[in-house]
Amino acid sequence: MERTAWRYRETVLALCTLAFFVTMVGRLAVSPVVPNIIDAFGVSKTLVGMAMTGMWLSYAISQYPSGMLADRYGERRVILASIGGTGATSLLLVFAPHFAVFFLGAILVGAAAGLHYSVATSLLARIYDDLGTAVGVHNAGAPIAGLLTPIVVAWVAARYGWRRAVRIIAVVAVPAFVLFAWKVRSTEPRRPDERMRDRVDPGPMKELLTRPAIVYTGLIAIVNDFTWQGLATFLPTFLVDFRGYSASTAAAIFAAYFVAQGFLQVGVGSIADRIGRDAAIGLCTVTGIVGISLFVVGPGFGSIALATGLLALSMGWAAAVVPRFMDHLSEDERSVGFGLIRTVYMIVASAGSVVVGLLADRFGWPVSFGFLVALLVFVGVLLAANRATGSRY
């Protein structure tokens, strides 16, 4: 009996990870073909940038209603809607006759993809006691997508055109949808009879978001996600402009960073389960400070290789921070509550790309990356202060 339960639990984790991979492919597949899209529609980089911003914002905003949908209909249905919706709405990108349709498609892809993460985390919390390890494995879907998607999309676009390249979203969504529907059992909704509009009450929302432990963990999440966004956008450019590497070498380092992050965040989750959430977050903070500093001042390729590994470990922070949120939420709050929290911190952190780019333009890369180091030092101070006061938060 125990063996059967273990096998099913691992099946759910594997398929949630596959689903997360699909939603990340949906959000990453456009970036490698932006020049093709500009030429095809005759639009500016600013307009394409606005479409991508709309995608990421809709992704963040849909985290909150995803939890309410899960409470009403069950996690399985919502995750299936996310997988299927990501694949279906991506066809608007593929067959868009005008840029306005493409713009709408980008927003809808983000909204559909955003239904997955909070709900999948809630589902895993139902069946895993060692949630940090499970979240670490689940999050590995993102860096794997980050490694494979640009390579595959660029290859297909060069041979068959950008529209066929973007079809990869639907291509990976179909088998993932079938497997999830086949292998994952129906989940019992927590509040099947409660209307969604009854859940949108500013009072409980304010109470949840102002709890000291949630505010404390939220600040840590904002800083780390802000750092992740900035580095994900500009690390290759930094390696070319400041360190003098070729574009191909910078891309290889960036790919290595994604792969290492996928493996190392499982270790971060394991540390969070065995030693404590704050210990794991502290490890990520220290390695992030050292890693970013080495990127700026470290001599030679050896320092870049070491910095890449340290940064990859640091950016596995979610495997410790997400369980920390869950520790301070009741079972009934985990779907909607975590969805609301994730929406808030992701919206704030989405400014990471803009700020890092602006600081690099105005003051140079050392100041821009130094700002990220300063933010991580702030997280270190928060962790030290909490420990000094008896881990009040």
Secondary structure as UniProt FT lines:
FT   HELIX           2..28
FT   HELIX           31..33
FT   HELIX           34..41
FT   HELIX           45..61
FT   HELIX           63..73
FT   HELIX           75..95
FT   HELIX           99..113
FT   TURN            114..115
FT   HELIX           117..127
FT   HELIX           131..139
FT   HELIX           141..160
FT   HELIX           162..166
FT   HELIX           168..183
FT   TURN            192..193
FT   HELIX           196..199
FT   HELIX           202..209
FT   HELIX           212..241
FT   TURN            242..243
FT   HELIX           247..274
FT   HELIX           277..297
FT   HELIX           300..314
FT   TURN            315..317
FT   HELIX           318..327
FT   HELIX           331..333
FT   HELIX           334..349
FT   TURN            350..351
FT   HELIX           352..363
FT   HELIX           365..388
FT   TURN            389..390
//
